Amino acid sequence: MKKAIVLLSGGMDSAVTLYMAKQGYDVETLIFDYGQKATKEVDCAIRLSEAAGSPYTILDIDLPWQGSSLLDGDEEIPEGGENAVGGIPSTYVPARNIIFMSFAVSFAEAIGAEAVFIGAHQLDFSNYPDCRDVFFESFRNVIDKGTRSGSVGAPVKVETPILNFTKKDIVAKGLELGVPFEFSWSCYKGGGEPCGSCESCILRAKGFAEAGAPDPLLSKELRSQG
């Protein structure tokens, strides 16, 4: 069976992408521990990999220059409504998807995988520039011109199956595929339960509400407050 690498953050988007990739590929997941405040993401990514029956690799990398409220302990995570419309929020991690995708393509070439899947999407998203179709088209050109697989006419594919999904679409697809959303984590903060006020929490809540489904990650009390 064809092999693929799935970038797995532990969030709902990458979880759905993992289960979509498994429809046609033998999947391994790549998990990054990069100093993010929500270290719980890593544990959730492991649980999702195990639930899907996919082997995983954890990469521990350091971004000492930080440059993001997701990394800088002195900078507060913004509340969902604090970001200017159309602006890039402080939670943007400089060049994160360039870094992550580069590792993933290297991994794919090394093990003979045909594709790299990433759960980026450009609808109902945080306006990160490295989650847009123009970025992935450009990165495909980089792979084509700068890798061995590309030089022989068989470049590693970059698959973005939920790129044009809304959060509602993502939840609906996950429910269809049996994704264990209770193992996922979307909140930018750590803690026992999601904060409910960061942009990621708000977007997740929007998706479940519009899909008409309860979020299994939340207690009944929190759901009643939503």
Buried (B, 14 or more C-beta within 10 A) or exposed (E): EEBBBBBBBBBBBBBBBBBBBBEEBEBBBBBBBBBBBBEBBBEBBBBBBEBBEBEBBBEEEEBEEBBBBBBBEEBEBBEBEEBEEEEEBBBBBEEBBEBBBBBBBBBBBEEEBBBBBBBBBBEBBBBBEBBBEEBBEEBBEBBBEEBEBBEEEEBBBBBBBBBEBBBBBBBBBBBEBEBBBEBBBBBBBEEEEBBBBBBBBBBBBBBBBBBEBEBEBBEEEBBEEE
